Amino acid sequence: MSATSVVEGLIKLGAIITDAASKKTDDGKFDFSAFLGGDAPKTIQDAVTSILTALKPDELADAIKDVEKKAKRSA
């Protein structure tokens, strides 16, 4: 799995979680029951499983190094 794929998968996971967290009840609190009853838990599980299944040893470390190098170049 490439560094780009790892980062894209993590961004997708973050978007799923952010979307789920933004859904609140009328009183402004997080609706945990609606979260558990919705598609988010399965979608999160699928995204995490996909990332973990595709990663080979040291690929995540390599992906982090690639991102750090790119961040230093653009700084």
Secondary structure as UniProt FT lines:
FT   HELIX           3..22
FT   TURN            26..27
FT   HELIX           32..37
FT   HELIX           40..54
FT   TURN            57..58
FT   HELIX           59..74
//
